[in-house]
Amino acid sequence: MHYSVLLNECMEYLAIRPDGIYIDATCGLGGHTRAIAGRLSTGFVLSSDRDADSLEMAKANTADAADRIKFLHSPFSGLLKAAAEAGIPAADGLLADLGVSRYQLTDAERGFSLMTDGPVDMRMDRSQETTAGDLVNYSAEKALADLIYQNGEERRARQIARAIVRARPIRSTLHLAQVIENAAHRTGRLHPATLTFMALRLAVNDEADELDGLLEAAPKLVKSGGRIVIVSFMSLEDRRVKRSFQALVREGKATMLTKHVVRPSEWETNENPASRSAKLRALEMN
């Protein structure tokens, strides 16, 4: 089952017009794209993702709305240029869901999950060369510790990095998770490897730089009166989004629509526990 996180809230804040042009910057399996397209008559959605496999699945999942969707294989950093080259005019709204899709998490071969065994991959775009396995097996211990601390805010980064280096070669995701669990014992319900896996994913996909690229491009892609809605799942990402939105408001370029972050309802978190950390922020361009 594929869940689109905060779906109703995203549609509400986008305030979709039937003849509007919208950008789904993180297509995933097409849930948000399909919901937007279903509210359009003469408008269309530019639906983008850096994961080619996800895009193919999204095309199949949205086949009944194909006449209202244009798909684009692109990272955030290429979105502005790609939209211009495609002749896409300024949009009425842009949506970005920064989470990992259920497909990516449940396909062991993608290497995102610490619960299923597979290669330590974690690439969003599998055409790129460097994998998370390259980082854990070939990074210097200090560089690995810094990566884990800075990207995952993991206070046990040094002892985890030391354990990883001593256990090399790291053979698989479950091997990596076990090495980390042995070095940093569980203290709560969160698996001790969670923050390290998150840090590796962010690093191998340059997600901090990509998010900064999106935050820079989004106001240029959306027209006056158009809206930008971003759903994040990690405090590092949410802080970046918050600072960017606040800067646009201070400069008089936008009006904040969400005084505080919007969180999933109790019903949604019961239906989809993975949504519990989601945070939505929205603004309207002046």
Secondary structure, DSSP 8 states (H G I E B T S, - for coil): ----TTHHHHHHHHT--TT-EEEES--TTSHHHHHHHTT-SS-EEEEEES-HHHHHHHHHHTGGGGGGEEEEE--GGGHHHHHHHTT---EEEEEEE-S--HHHHH-GGG---SSS---S---SSTTSS--HHHHHHHS-HHHHHHHHHHHH--TTHHHHHHHHHHH-S--SHHHHHHHHHHHS---SSS-TTHHHHHHHHHHHTTHHHHHHHHHHHHHHHEEEEEEEEEEE-SHHHHHHHHHHHHHHHHTTSEEES-SS-B---HHHHHH-GGGGG-EEEEEEE-
